[in-house]
Amino acid sequence: MEYHFHEDRDRPGVFVFYEAWRSQADLDAHLDLPHLRDFRERRMEFLETDLEISFLTMHSPYGHRPS
């Protein structure tokens, strides 16, 4: 549903990806795509440190914009 790409202002080269998925099944299907499976297997060829992944539970409604 959403995908955002950020770079840390104080640590150039440190990136954060924020993604919102409709369901766990949609995320699982995405992560099972061949190019993502290949990246996971080869990621340390491209990264200086390994990925840190956090899975969050959204408690506010999607698309909600406070007035």
N, C-alpha and C positions, 0 to 999 in steps of 0.2 A: 504494500500500500504506500509506503514511503521509504526513501533511501537517502541518507544524508552523509556527506563526506566532509570531515573536518581535519584541520591541522592545528596542533597545539601552538599557541602564540609564543610561548616561552621555550619550546623545544622543537625547533624546525625539524621536520623529518619524522615526527611522531604523529600518527594519523589515527583518527577515530571514525569508525563507520557506525551509523545508527540506522537500523532497519526496523520497520514495523510490518508484520505479516498478518494476514487474515486468520491463519490457523497454523498449528504445529505441522500439520500435513503439508501445507504449502511450503513452509520453510524446509521440511525434510526433503521434499521433491527438488527444491532449488539446490540444496546442499549435495544432492545425489547426481547432479548434472556432471557429465564427463569432465568438463574443463575445471570444475571446482574440485572434483576428486583428485585430478592430476595436480592442481595447485597445492592441495593439502599434503600430498605425498612429497612434492618438490619444494615446498615453501621456504625451507632454509637455504635454498640456492639463491633466494631473492631477498631474504630478511636478515637483519643483523641480530634480532632477538625474536623469539617465538611469539605467536599471537597470544593475546590475552582476550578471552571471550567471556562475556557475561550475558546471561539470559535473564531478561527482566519481565515482570508482569505489569502490564499497563492497567492502571486503575481509573484513568480519566477517559471519557469517550473520545474516540477517534474523530479528528477534525474539530474538536471543541476549541474555540477561541474565546478566552475571557473578555468581557466588555470593559 
